[in-house]
Amino acid sequence: VPLVESGGDLVQPGGSLTLSCTASGFPFSAARMNWLRQAPGKEREFVAGIGGQVGTARYADSVLGLFTISKFNHNNTLYLQMNNLKPEDTGVYYCNSPARNLWGQGTQVTVSS
């Protein structure tokens, strides 16, 4: 399986969570990678992306300053650090290699008191 996400959990509003995505079978270090999420009843939306070798990051306006994407090429792992989580952050989070149209199975994040 090329992409495997983990780290989703139930967390209270204001809490933090770190998601991981382990990649295999393709040149991860050169790959641009994204995190997307899908809330119940809504379309999948872009959350954050990071470039290949240079590692330039970009974020959706809704998570800017709250979430941090990082890419560790030495262990083929993509991370998403999420702080100050809100109920509207609830959803299934997916990592994605857009160039190869690769998707993980997703990991559930639920923000609720």
Long-range contacts (C-beta under 8 A, 24 or more apart in sequence): 1-104, 1-105, 2-26, 2-97, 2-100, 2-102, 3-95, 3-96, 3-97, 3-102, 3-103, 3-104, 4-104, 4-105, 5-93, 5-94, 5-95, 5-104, 5-105, 5-106, 5-107, 6-107, 7-107, 8-92, 8-93, 8-107, 8-108, 8-109, 8-110, 9-109, 9-110, 10-110, 10-112, 11-85, 11-109, 11-110, 11-111, 12-111, 12-112, 12-113, 13-85, 13-86, 13-87, 13-111, 13-112, 13-113, 14-84, 14-85, 15-85, 15-111, 16-81, 16-82, 16-83, 16-84, 16-85, 17-82, 17-85, 17-109, 18-79, 18-80, 18-81, 18-82, 19-79, 19-80, 19-82, 19-93, 19-95, 19-107, 19-109, 20-77, 20-78, 20-79, 21-77, 21-78, 21-79, 21-80, 21-95, 21-104, 22-75, 22-76, 22-77, 23-76, 23-77, 23-78, 23-95, 23-97, 24-76, 26-97, 26-100, 26-102, 28-73, 28-76, 29-53, 29-73, 31-97, 31-99, 31-100, 32-97, 32-98, 32-99, 33-69, 33-71, 33-78, 33-95, 33-96, 33-97, 34-95, 34-96, 34-97, 34-98, 35-69, 35-78, 35-80, 35-93, 35-94, 35-95, 35-96, 36-93, 36-94, 36-96, 37-89, 37-91, 37-92, 37-93, 37-94, 37-109, 38-91, 38-92, 38-94, 38-106, 39-88, 39-90, 39-91, 40-90, 40-91, 42-91, 44-94, 47-80, 47-93, 48-80, 50-78, 62-88, 63-89, 82-109, 85-109, 85-111, 86-111, 87-111, 87-112
